[in-house]
């Protein structure tokens, strides 16, 4: 019996999600394969893949499927990345047009091997999507670019409607959970986005051993940095070599986070067990 099957059987009742299937699911999968694209849905082993793909949506991952960082929560492989494929933006833009997407989420692996961290490629991708799909809105879920304001500005100048960068966890657990990333650095990234006037967004996982106070403090830190949208979801161990789940958070606690976040002044707080950073992202375009 596989680790994933064991994990599914042990999940509390509120964590169950349907297995991926259906006509639209097959269509999205086929297009992704035919156009040689990557999605965080697959690379991140997302539990919502069946629901989102059946709705004809997907969160695309650019710059390959190998990451230069080795975060202890992430299913994306840490390895030497392939050379940059400058035809990928065109293939992605065509796929989005074929799917008829009104909103698309783009993320990427971290490319510390590139001098600009992939910032110019990010900008080229956004521009190409907009060129072929002028009615499609875009959320760019970016790495930290080491909080280099000039590199982040390249993405800002390409004018996606939303720019997201995930905190992932609380300050105390950052060094344990994330590779190379720093809590204050990620807050700086959010500040740079917010100051540019673009809708800024971030995501947090729970169930890694954090306290309620630490989650609420992270939310307060994000608001102070100008963040408008926050997503909070249950961490699930995607592989036995990655960090184990410390606790399954109840729906009542997720609702508390949502309620407290709205009081803090967030425009949107998506908070429940199966929420991921790109889940229902079309709701967040106007911040």
C-alpha positions, 0 to 999 in steps of 0.5 A, a space after each residue: 500500500 502506498 504512502 499516499 493511500 495510507 495518508 488518505 485513510 488516516 485523514 480526518 473526515 473534513 480532509 477528504 477530497 474526491 479522486 481526480 477524474 472527469 472529461 475536463 480533467 482529462 482535457 486539461 491533463 492532455 493539453 498540459 502534456 501535449 504542450 510540455 508544461 508543468 503545473 504546481 497541481 501535479 508537482 506540488 501534489 495538490 489535493 484540489 487537482 481533481 476539482 480545479 482541473 474538472 473546472 477547466 483551470 490549472 496553476 501553471 509552473 514555469 522555469 522547469 520542474 527542478 528547484 534550486 532550494 530544498 524546502 522540507 514541505 515541498 514535493 517539487 524536486 531539488 536538483 540542477 535545473 534544465 536550461 531556460 526554455 524561451 519557447 515556454 511562454 508562447 506554449 503556455 499562452 496558447 494553452 491558456 487560450 485553448 482552455 479559455 481561461 478568464 483567470 490564470 495562476 502562474 508560479 515557478 520553481 526558485 532559480 537561484 542559478 540564474 543571475 536574475 532569478 528568472 525575473 526577465 523570464 517571468 516578465 516575458 511570460 506574463 506579457 505573452 499571456 496578455 498578448 494572446 489572452 487580453 481578457 485573461 487576468 493573471 496572478 503571479 505567485 513568485 519566489 522571493 528573488 532574494 528581496 531584490 527590488 529591481 528584480 521584483 519590479 520586472 514582474 510588477 512592470 509586466 502588470 499581472 493583476 495579483 502578485 503573491 508570495 507565500 510566507 508558508 509558515 510562522 517565524 519560529 518554524 521558517 528555518 526548519 520548513 523553508 530552505 534559504 528563505 527568511 521570514 523578514 525577507 518574505 515580508 519585504 517582498 510583500 511590502 515591495 509589491 504592496 507599495 507598487 499598488 498591485 494586489 498583494 497576496 500570501 499563503 500560510 500552512 498550518 499543522 506544522 507545530 505552530 501555535 494559534 498566536 503565531 499564526 495570528 502574529 504572522 497575519 498581523 505582520 502581513 497586514 503591516 506589510 500591506 498584504 490584502 489577501 491571505 490563504 490558510 490551509 492544512 499542511 499535508 505530508 506529500 512524501 515520507 521524506 518530508 516533514 510530518 504533519 504535527 496536527 490536523 487543524 479543525 474547521 472551527 480553528 480555520 473559521 477563527 483565522 478567517 474571522 480574525 483576519 477580516 477584522 485585521 483588514 484583509 480583503 479576502 481570507 481563504 481559510 479551510 483545510 483544503 485551501 491552497 494558495 491558488 484555490 479560487 484565486 479568481 476571487 482575489 483579482 480586485 483585492 
